[in-house]
Amino acid sequence: MTDLLQRMQHQQAEIDRIRRDIDSSLVSGCSRDNEVTATVRGTGRFTEIAIDPEALRRYDARDIGEMVAEAANDALEQLAKTAEQRLTPVLGELG
């Protein structure tokens, strides 16, 4: 029983370490034509939205808004994939 408890404590410590690493990481996502890039911290807070100056000349505000939303959603999807890849090995050990 003590061995099981120690193993669970070790796994929880590993999960906590990975979560801190993820929280401090930066992940980027792009709009479909890479005209907008969104960068998000592992905590889910956006740190930057970069818009290609050429896109500002070619598109109207509505199109730019859609591209920003695409890039933001892609960044959040990339963050979720990163977290899943990092946590899956440890969580798999629990099963």
C-alpha positions, 0 to 999 in steps of 0.5 A: 500500500505504501508503494502505491501511495508513493507511486501516486505521489510521484506521478502527481508531482510529475503532472504538476511539473508538466503543468508548470512547464505547459503554463510557461510555454508559448504556442502559436497558431495561424490563419489559413493563409498565414496572414495572422499569427496568434501566440498564446501562453500555456495558461490560455492568455494571448500574448501577441496577435501579428497581422501581415501589413499586406493583409491590412491593405487587401482585406476589410475589417470583417475579413481581418476579424475572421483571420484573427479568430482563425489564428486564435482558434488554431493557437488554442488547438495547438496548445491543447495538442501540446498539453495532451502530448505532454500529459498522456504518458504520465496519465497513461501510467495511472490507468 
